[in-house]
Amino acid sequence: MRQVFVAGVGSTLFGEHHDSSITELAVNAVNAAIKDAQIDRNATGALYLGNFVGGQLTGQEVLAGLVADKARLPCVPSTKVEGACASGGIAFRHAWLSVAAGICDVAIAVGVEKMSHATTSQVTAALNCAMDMERDGASGLSFPGLFGLAYRMYESKYGEVRQKVSSVVVKNKQNGLSNPLAQMGATVSAIEVENSMLIADPLRLFDCCPISDGAAAAVLTSGAYITEHLHRTGYELPVEVLGSIQTRGVPFISGHSSLCSFQATVEAVQKIYDSTGIGPKDLDFVELHDCFSIAEILDSEDIGICPRGEGAHWAHEGRTAVGGEIPINPSGGLLAKGHPVGATGLGQVYEAVCQLRGNHPNQVRNASIGLTHNLGGTGVACVVNLLRRADA
């Protein structure tokens, strides 16, 4: 496998885009990434697009081909991939594989979703398609209900953590205030979190990521292409992709032995640690899938950052803040940025690349290695990416 680098990234704001179509959002992100990479768009050898509910909520499919055409890319393979909330991460991994395997020297990954125009009931029904409808459909659970159950199971195992879980929301909302791409950054107190509207007991409104529109993209290149084409004055230092792992987890709720952990995440991070020789103690920051406040706690323990049962305590003690031992979601995460489902995985890559370039609005000091984590459905799909500053 060849060395692969992220040569450029682009992202729209995550929020409401009533005046832009789903295709326009994706094209804007692609064009921004191409401009950032300073490449000739005709050098592109493949495009992969992550999207989950575009067909249902916008009535538009064949998005990969449409985006490639409107972005004026050559007639290269253009493929849409879907893995619920992990769709963007999967698109990134496929682009990485294409370059790493020598199929092409330049590949583009883009993720996109447009959701804010639809009603809450329409969005909920669309997102519920990420469950096994034959097994879980009759339960009446939505994803807030699922993670409400996970919250209850966590407390039954480790004790009451309401105030400490609120610390995740306070931290991420605060991080979002400095991030121009975050729609829901705010200064909130733990009391405000706990007094916000009840959604799925014990989850409150502020525990849940907001519905969003948005797109993010990355240009991936081989080391040879970097050497031949991209050494120019003022060019941003490329970021190396040390590895990209995708795993399959349990596709239905009752298949989990415990909702306090997602096997897809555990397997994915173990594989990436084994393949790279890098472990959780080597990470300088993590952008993980905090679709709900409790999810950040479960994910942080699955990734190996925090000991089992300690994730909520670490957040409460400030150990996962930007200036803490291991910053988690310095971007503000999904809780502050929102969750345009197909775009989220690539939005995480965008944030990680900015950190490793040293120009993030919530810059982690001396950041050289970062991990992104994108989880889909009931844990049915997971992608983790390990990125390193090229001069590290």
C-alpha positions in Angstrom: 0.0 0.0 0.0 1.3 3.5 -0.9 1.5 6.5 1.4 -1.6 8.7 1.1 -2.0 12.3 2.0 -4.8 14.7 2.4 -3.8 17.6 0.2 -6.9 19.7 0.6 -10.1 20.0 2.5 -13.3 22.0 2.1 -16.5 22.5 4.0 -19.7 24.4 4.0 -21.2 25.8 7.1 -23.2 23.2 9.0 -26.7 24.6 9.6 -29.7 25.5 7.5 -29.1 26.0 3.7 -32.6 26.7 2.4 -31.3 28.4 -0.8 -28.9 25.6 -1.8 -29.7 22.2 -3.2 -28.1 19.1 -1.9 -26.0 18.9 -5.1 -24.9 22.5 -4.8 -23.7 21.9 -1.2 -21.6 19.0 -2.3 -20.1 20.9 -5.3 -19.2 23.8 -3.1 -17.3 21.6 -0.7 -15.5 19.8 -3.5 -14.5 23.1 -5.2 -13.2 24.4 -1.8 -11.1 21.2 -1.3 -9.7 21.4 -4.9 -8.8 25.1 -4.4 -7.2 24.3 -1.0 -5.2 21.4 -2.6 -4.1 23.6 -5.5 -4.5 20.7 -7.9 -5.8 20.5 -11.5 -9.3 19.0 -11.2 -8.6 17.0 -14.3 -6.1 15.0 -12.4 -8.9 13.4 -10.3 -9.1 9.7 -10.8 -12.2 8.9 -8.7 -14.9 10.5 -6.6 -16.7 8.9 -3.7 -19.8 10.5 -2.1 -21.3 9.7 1.2 -25.0 10.3 1.7 -27.7 8.6 3.7 -31.2 10.1 3.2 -30.9 12.3 0.1 -33.2 10.2 -1.9 -35.9 10.2 0.8 -35.7 13.8 1.9 -34.8 15.6 -1.4 -36.0 13.2 -4.0 -32.6 13.2 -5.6 -30.4 10.2 -6.2 -27.3 9.6 -8.5 -25.7 12.2 -6.4 -22.1 11.1 -7.1 -22.4 11.5 -10.9 -24.3 14.8 -10.6 -21.7 16.3 -8.2 -18.8 15.1 -10.4 -20.4 16.7 -13.5 -21.2 20.0 -11.8 -17.7 20.2 -10.3 -16.3 19.7 -13.8 -14.4 16.6 -13.0 -13.3 14.2 -15.8 -15.4 11.1 -16.6 -14.0 9.1 -13.8 -15.8 6.5 -11.6 -18.2 8.4 -9.3 -19.7 6.3 -6.6 -22.2 7.0 -3.8 -21.7 5.0 -0.6 -24.1 4.7 2.3 -23.6 3.5 5.9 -26.1 5.6 7.8 -24.2 8.1 10.0 -20.9 6.6 8.9 -21.5 7.4 5.2 -19.0 10.2 5.0 -16.3 8.1 6.7 -16.9 5.3 4.3 -16.5 7.7 1.3 -13.2 8.9 2.8 -12.0 5.3 3.2 -12.8 4.3 -0.3 -10.9 7.3 -1.7 -8.0 6.4 0.6 -8.1 2.8 -0.7 -8.1 3.9 -4.4 -4.9 6.0 -3.9 -3.2 3.5 -1.5 -3.8 0.7 -3.9 -2.4 2.6 -6.9 -5.6 2.8 -8.8 -5.3 6.5 -9.1 -3.0 9.3 -7.8 -5.8 11.7 -6.8 -9.2 10.8 -5.4 -11.9 13.0 -3.9 -14.2 12.1 -1.0 -17.3 14.2 -0.3 -20.1 13.9 2.2 -23.4 15.7 2.0 -26.9 15.9 3.6 -29.8 18.3 3.4 -32.4 17.8 6.1 -33.6 21.1 7.6 -36.3 21.6 5.0 -38.2 18.5 6.1 -40.4 18.1 9.2 -39.1 16.5 12.3 -41.3 13.5 11.8 -40.0 13.1 8.2 -36.4 13.3 9.4 -37.1 10.8 12.2 -38.7 8.3 9.9 -35.8 8.6 7.4 -33.1 8.2 10.1 -35.0 5.2 11.5 -34.1 3.4 8.3 -30.7 2.9 9.9 -32.3 0.3 12.1 -33.2 -3.2 11.2 -36.9 -2.5 10.4 -37.8 -6.2 10.5 -36.5 -6.6 14.1 -36.6 -3.1 15.5 -39.3 -1.3 13.5 -42.1 -2.5 15.8 -40.4 -1.3 18.9 -41.3 2.3 18.3 -37.8 3.4 19.2 -36.1 6.3 17.5 -32.4 7.0 18.0 -32.9 9.3 20.9 -34.8 6.4 22.5 -31.9 4.0 21.7 -29.3 6.3 23.3 -31.7 7.0 26.2 -31.6 3.2 26.9 -27.8 3.3 26.6 -27.7 6.1 29.1 -29.8 4.1 31.6 -27.7 1.0 31.1 -24.5 3.0 31.7 -25.9 4.5 34.9 -27.1 1.1 36.1 -23.6 -0.2 35.7 -21.5 2.8 36.8 -23.8 5.0 38.9 -25.6 8.2 38.4 -23.8 10.6 36.0 -26.3 13.3 35.0 -24.2 16.3 36.0 -21.0 14.7 34.5 -22.8 13.9 31.2 -23.9 17.6 31.1 -20.2 18.5 31.2 -19.9 17.0 27.7 -22.6 19.3 26.4 -21.1 22.4 28.1 -17.7 21.6 26.7 -18.7 20.9 23.1 -21.1 23.9 22.9 -18.4 26.1 24.3 -15.9 24.7 21.7 -18.4 25.5 19.0 -18.5 29.2 19.8 -15.1 29.6 18.3 -15.7 27.4 15.2 -17.3 29.4 12.3 -18.6 26.1 10.9 -20.7 25.3 14.0 -24.3 26.3 14.1 -25.1 25.6 17.7 -22.1 26.9 19.7 -23.3 28.4 23.0 -22.5 29.2 26.5 -24.7 26.9 28.6 -24.6 25.7 32.1 -25.1 22.1 33.4 -28.4 23.3 35.0 -29.6 24.7 31.6 -28.7 21.3 30.0 -30.7 19.4 32.7 -33.6 21.8 32.5 -33.9 21.7 28.7 -36.9 19.9 27.1 -37.1 16.2 27.7 -36.7 14.2 24.5 -36.2 10.6 25.5 -35.8 10.2 29.2 -33.1 10.8 30.4 -31.9 12.6 27.3 -32.7 16.3 27.1 -32.8 18.6 24.1 -29.2 19.8 24.7 -28.1 16.2 24.9 -29.1 15.7 21.2 -27.3 16.9 18.1 -29.4 19.2 15.9 -30.7 18.4 12.4 -28.5 20.1 9.8 -27.6 20.7 6.2 -24.0 20.7 5.0 -21.2 19.2 3.0 -17.4 18.5 3.5 -14.8 17.2 1.1 -11.2 16.0 1.0 -8.7 15.6 -1.8 -6.4 12.6 -1.3 -3.2 12.1 -3.2 -0.3 9.7 -3.4 3.2 10.6 -2.1 4.5 10.6 -5.6 1.9 13.1 -6.7 2.8 15.3 -3.8 6.5 15.2 -4.7 5.9 15.9 -8.4 3.2 18.5 -8.3 2.6 20.0 -4.9 5.9 21.5 -3.7 5.2 25.2 -4.1 5.7 28.2 -2.0 3.1 28.9 0.6 1.4 25.5 0.1 -0.2 24.0 3.2 1.8 21.0 4.5 -0.1 17.8 3.5 -1.5 15.6 6.2 -0.6 11.9 6.0 -3.4 9.2 6.4 -1.7 6.5 8.5 -4.7 4.3 8.2 -8.5 4.1 7.6 -10.4 1.1 9.0 -14.1 0.2 8.5 -15.9 -2.5 10.5 -19.3 -4.0 10.7 -21.1 -4.2 14.0 -24.5 -5.4 15.2 -27.3 -4.2 12.9 -30.2 -4.6 15.4 -30.7 -3.4 19.0 -31.2 -6.8 20.7 -28.0 -8.1 19.2 -25.9 -6.0 21.6 -24.9 -7.7 24.8 -24.6 -4.2 26.3 -25.4 -0.8 25.0 -22.5 0.6 27.0 -20.1 -0.3 24.2 -20.2 -0.7 20.4 -18.2 -3.6 19.1 -17.7 -2.0 15.7 -15.8 0.9 17.4 -13.8 -1.5 19.6 -12.7 -3.6 16.6 -12.0 -0.7 14.4 -9.7 1.1 16.8 -7.9 -2.1 17.8 -7.2 -2.8 14.1 -5.9 0.7 13.5 -3.7 0.6 16.6 -2.3 -2.8 15.6 -1.6 -1.8 12.0 0.1 1.5 12.8 1.8 0.8 16.2 0.1 3.9 17.5 -2.1 3.7 20.6 -4.6 5.9 22.4 -1.9 7.4 24.6 -0.2 8.7 21.4 -3.2 10.7 20.2 -3.2 14.5 20.6 -6.9 14.9 19.9 -10.0 13.0 18.8 -13.0 14.0 16.7 -15.6 11.4 17.6 -19.3 10.7 16.9 -21.2 12.6 19.7 -24.6 12.3 18.2 -25.8 12.4 21.8 -23.9 13.4 25.0 -23.8 9.9 26.3 -22.4 8.7 22.9 -19.2 10.8 23.5 -18.7 9.0 26.8 -19.3 5.5 25.3 -17.1 6.3 22.3 -14.2 7.7 24.4 -14.1 4.5 26.4 -14.4 2.3 23.3 -11.5 4.1 21.7 -9.4 3.5 24.8 -9.0 7.1 25.8 -10.7 6.7 29.1 -11.0 3.6 31.4 -14.4 1.9 31.4 -16.8 3.8 33.6 -14.6 6.9 33.7 -15.6 8.8 30.5 -18.1 11.0 32.2 -15.7 11.8 35.1 -13.0 12.8 32.6 -15.3 15.2 30.9 -16.4 16.7 34.2 -12.8 17.1 35.4 -11.8 18.9 32.2 -9.5 16.2 31.1 -11.1 16.1 27.6 -11.2 19.9 27.1 -9.0 21.7 24.5 -6.3 22.3 27.2 -6.8 18.9 28.9 -5.0 15.6 28.7 -6.7 14.5 25.5 -9.0 17.0 23.8 -12.2 15.4 22.5 -14.2 17.2 19.8 -12.4 20.6 19.9 -14.5 21.4 16.9 -17.6 21.3 19.1 -18.5 17.9 17.7 -22.0 17.1 16.4 -23.5 18.7 19.5 -22.4 22.1 18.4 -21.8 21.7 14.6 -25.0 19.6 13.9 -25.2 16.3 12.1 -25.8 16.5 8.4 -25.6 12.7 8.4 -23.7 12.0 5.2 -21.3 14.9 5.7 -20.3 14.2 9.3 -17.4 11.8 8.7 -15.7 14.2 6.3 -16.5 17.2 8.5 -14.5 15.4 11.2 -11.6 14.9 8.7 -11.8 18.6 7.8 -11.5 19.6 11.5 -8.6 17.1 12.1 -6.7 18.4 9.1 -7.0 22.0 10.3 -5.7 20.9 13.7 -2.7 19.2 12.2 -1.9 22.2 10.0 -2.0 24.3 13.1 -4.7 26.7 12.0 -7.8 25.5 13.8 -9.9 28.1 15.8 -9.6 25.8 18.8 -6.1 24.8 18.2 -4.7 21.9 20.3 -1.1 22.8 21.2 1.6 20.8 19.2 -1.0 18.5 17.6 0.7 16.0 15.4 -1.6 12.9 15.5 -5.4 12.9 15.5 -8.1 10.2 15.2 -11.6 10.6 13.7 -14.4 8.2 14.6 -17.7 7.9 12.6 -20.4 5.5 13.8 -23.6 4.6 11.9 -27.0 3.2 12.8 -27.2 0.9 15.9 -23.4 0.4 15.6 -23.7 -1.4 12.2 -20.9 0.6 10.6 -17.8 2.3 11.9 -14.9 4.1 10.3 -11.8 5.4 12.1 -9.1 7.3 10.5 -5.6 8.0 11.9 -4.0 11.2 10.6 -0.5 12.6 11.2 1.1 16.0 10.4 3.5 15.2 7.6 6.6 16.7 9.3 5.9 14.9 12.6 
